[in-house]
Amino acid sequence: MSSVSARVQREGAVRIAIIGGGVAGLTAAYELAGAGSAHVHLFENGPELGGLASGFKGRASWDWPLEKFYHHLFTNDDAIIRLTEEIGAGGLLEIHRPSTVMHFQGANYPLDSPGRLLRFPHLSLPQKLRMGLVLAYLKYHPRPPWRAFDRLLADEWLARRMGETAYGKLWRPMLEGKFGPHFQDVNLAWFWARVYKRTPRLGYYRGGFQAFVDRLGAAARERGVTVETNAPVRAVSPLAEGGFRVESGAREENGGESSASGSFDIVLATVSPRLMQRLAPELPPGYLSKLGALRHMGAVVMTVALDRPLLKETYWVNVPKAEGLPFLVLVEHTNMIDPGRYGGDHLLYLGDYLEPSHRYFTMSQEELLAEFLPALPRFNRAFRPEWVTGAWLHRATYAQPVPVRGYAAMIPDLRTPLRGLYFASMSQVYPWDRGTNYAVEIGQRAARMILEDSG
């Protein structure tokens, strides 16, 4: 019998702390509380739930909040779609078929179907067929060999299989844009997962992803979860008698201890690897070094409101770094969602993945806007700065794990060496890419593990 099981028999229901109110933490809280034998307390650093999926209302005229970092679902994102139905939010989910293009040498080319790929004018027919066969192999392989792909470098393998010309024109610049100086270290399993999971039809919630988050938070509360926002956790310390002390900054600000004071039998941290190192320095050196070995990229996203559309119909524009533009992606959100939901504003995301030390993380909103706006005439020659009616800047230093060769062996276990302390992050959803579907999956996996371990 585990120490947690013995304590529960002596003292009653187990006390569980969850650090982080993003989709993973909320999902775990909902699942654990549903088991009926735990008191679950969730600590969220910020003022609202949702993490990277949280929204904001830029103006009072907006009916719906908008994600700080662009979000959508693929139609095969089964975990989050099932959870959406389970919590009674199925009516919020809408399916769209927006247009996605690649920006290449000053023009936009749709490449989201075999027919459109064949019409791309900058490659010969044999080059396009060769590239198409490689993509088809990755997407439709009957038994995806992703574990073998974990040991291969994407850049080397794709250049060899697609041919240097086709790969060098379309895919290498995108990989370089996504991972910067680390792009040659990224393994093929990550690239395979991106191709394998993509669907042309996309899901989006009525009311934005914040509507889903709010419903999930309400469902967790209905099951008895205590949710505390504006409660940054400063430390997780093991106690001599078992369990952990969770120190929250909110308690100091209030001049005493909140309702979350005291010990917890179990702690699940759904934070970044670097923050986990700081929260739990008493973890064994081997586990701490695993956390420290994980690389990641940050994200900088500028949301811009225009008084008219920038593009006619296109939702998503991939922008290779070879084009010399100051951002990696342009998403015209209101070419998928009616601008009437946002008071008539036409909303663009201008985003980039960058190393956390990049200058974009210290520039002001005005400075970044001045850097980004001169690029917009590349997409619409008629664009004028006078079209801009508002802008909002959001940044996250931990947004995209870098899956290097051999990454499968580098992933820290969800069970840490300190019994009763668990860790679940975007860096552990591999081979899948980060996203809300996999946040749900890892939250459910962590909850099952905790329930099994605690008896």
PyMOL commands that set and color helices and strands:
alter all, ss='L'
color gray80, all
select helices_A, chain A and resi 3-11+23-34+51-53+78-86+90-92+114-118+125-140+146-149+154-162+164-185+188-197+208-222+249-253+273-279+285-293+321-323+333-335+339-342+359-361+365-378+385-387+407-410+426-428+436-453
alter helices_A, ss='H'
color red, helices_A
select strands_A, chain A and resi 14-19+38-43+55-56+66-67+73-74+93-96+99-104+107-110+202-205+226-228+233-238+244-248+263-264+266-269+296-306+314-318+329-332+346-354+388-401+421-423
alter strands_A, ss='S'
color yellow, strands_A
deselect
rebuild
show_as cartoon
